[in-house]
Amino acid sequence: MDRYRTYRTQRRTGGLSALVSTVGSVLALIEIVYIVLLIFDANQTNRFFTFIKSLAEPLALFFPGLFATGSRNWDIIINYGLAALFWLVVAGIVARLLSRI
C-alpha cells in the first residue's frame, strides 16, 4: 500500500512540474514570436500582431528598455530575449522545486 501511495504522489507532482514547464515555454514562445514580428516589421494594425503584442508586452515585465545598444533590432532581441529567457528559467526552477515535493 505504501508503494502505491508513493507512486501516486510522484506521478501527481511530475505532472504538475510538466505543466509549469509547458506554461513557461509558451510564455517564452510568445516573446520570441513578438521579437520576430518586430524585427521583420510586421503590419502593426494586423489583428494577429496586436494580439501577440497584448500578450508579450506585459510578459516582458521590466526588460524592455533595460539595454540600449543604439540599434533598434538589437535592442528588441536583447530586451525581449531576456524576458523569454527569464520565463524559461523561472518555470524551470519552479518545476524542479515541484518535482522534489
Secondary structure, 3 states (H helix, E strand, C coil): CHHHHHHHHHHHHHHHHHHHHHHHHHHHHHHHHHHHHHHCCCCCCCHHHHHHHHHHHHHCCCCCCCCCCCCHHHHHHHHHHHHHHHHHHHHHHHHHHHHCC
